[in-house]
Amino acid sequence: MTEISPLLILVAAIFTNNILLANFLGMCSFLAVSKQIDTALGLGAAVIFVMTATTAINYGVYHLVLVPLGMTILQYIVFIAVIAAFVQFVEMFVERFSLKLYHALGIFLPLITVNCAILGVSLFMIIRSYTFWQSVAFGFGGGVGWTLAIVLIAGLRQKMGYSNVPGPFRGVAIAMVITGVMAMAFMGFAGMVNIQ
Amino acid sequence: MTFLLPALVFGGILVGLAAALTIAERLLVNYGVCRIDINDGDRELEVDGGQSLLSALNESKVFIPSACGGRGSCGYCKATVLEGGGPLLPTEAPFLTRAEIRSGVRLACQVKVREDIRIKIPEDFLNVKQFAATVSSMKMLTHDMVEATFALDDPAEMEARAGQYIQITAPSPEGPVQRAYSISSPPSDSGHVQIVVRLVPEGIGSTYVHGLEKGEQVTFTGPYGEFRLNEDPEVEVICVGGGSGMAPIKNVVHTVLERWPERKCWLFFGCRGASDVFYLEEFEELARKHPNFRVVYALSAPEEGDDWAGETGFIHISLDKHLEGADPSRQAFLCGPPPMIEAVMGVLETKGLRDENIFYDKF
């Protein structure tokens, strides 16, 4: 575990262990926002930032506070608390420095808090006993992988606007089908690298 | 003990996070004191940054109209922001025309004051004051229409023009809200303000007004409104009201007849049934005293058993029937529901009236 280079973990987090297509985490905001490429990119950027930073902070909180006190059972709620606080901070920051982006993201900025991919990445880091730099790489790669998946689907859904989708499949149903097919495609990367 | 310690640790972590957030907020969301320059130096205000332009102005006793109280749903609080207002927000765009956007018009309730800001507002608004008054009479005109008269305490007099409106502060579960009502008493009665309000089910403002009792204190700001009566006694005045739109119309009619008893004046009033008719006797009396004043009431939905000998149908049809000629200098004052305003304006245009001589309130 400790031998794998952070760079390899980063690449793996994007392709072979894509947090959305391989682990199916972070599906809800993905389905809601993936209708247009620009919104998808904007949200993706915010998620990358939050994921990387919270992974780093959670690593610190886990190893410097919870482990010495023997309270590792608290990791679930503590991680969520840290993520929520950090997203609040990001909101304040974005509102202060880029009002346009703040209003473009709208409700989706605070919704990043409940994106399970973010909690998932922090928990995986603990389960797989990553070191600090491995964790940061994993967080960053996870974010990039999530953004990649959401932008790809957004592109497909934009094109689908012109296709003749059968009645029962329109909307979320066809999006799920496409996601499934994309997940199968990404399975082609499986086994290339083992970061478990 | 096994439960206490983890709870304390978690609590401690939460406190730590809250502290960090508070510090961040202090640093990031702190805008300090900002200066608002109104009308190129006419007035300069120093306000706490971080609040909306509307609340910053209200705090400094500069009142601009707002029917929704800052929620961004009425579009009344327009002000021209010359600099310091930040980018146009998507919540403002639906209320502004492209020309307005280009000249920097913004909604004051959506603009956040973060730095020194320069704005332009109509001169009139700088004269708007906050009034404390006592209810001097409450009279029911129909089953759902009340005429409320307020005696002004402080300031004791209001300088208004015919057809203007006030904004009453009414209590609501979410805190005080502002509701706009036209003044039905003429400006000559400067120590009183009278309004006519229809009870709207679940309506915060109308429920409040209908519940007022003689002697109660009320607070309102005013006067607001763009109605401008032409002072030339040769100019014919046409007033059209629908339902509770009677208030400013009554104001304009009384003002006209008080100052120019011979002036040509029309009053068209539309409502649904005979039970919604009010002030008819008073106006018919006025018409007997002033031969050049004509009154036409029309019922759009007369009920069975109504003793109504007058006209029926929508008011704009009556307008079409009675108004003649194509005199372009005539002025018209309209108040009522938006569809009525649209229909009446269509008819007025066929009668030759010019846009700048037509005044209306759509609330």
Interface residues (C-beta under 8 A of the other chain):
Chain A: V61 V65 L66 L69 M71 I73 L74 I77 V78 A81 V82 A85 Q88 F89 M92 F93 E95 R96 L99 K100 H103
Chain B: L5 P6 V9 F10 I13 L14 L17 A18 A20 L21 A24 E25 L28 V29 G86 P87 L89 P90 T91
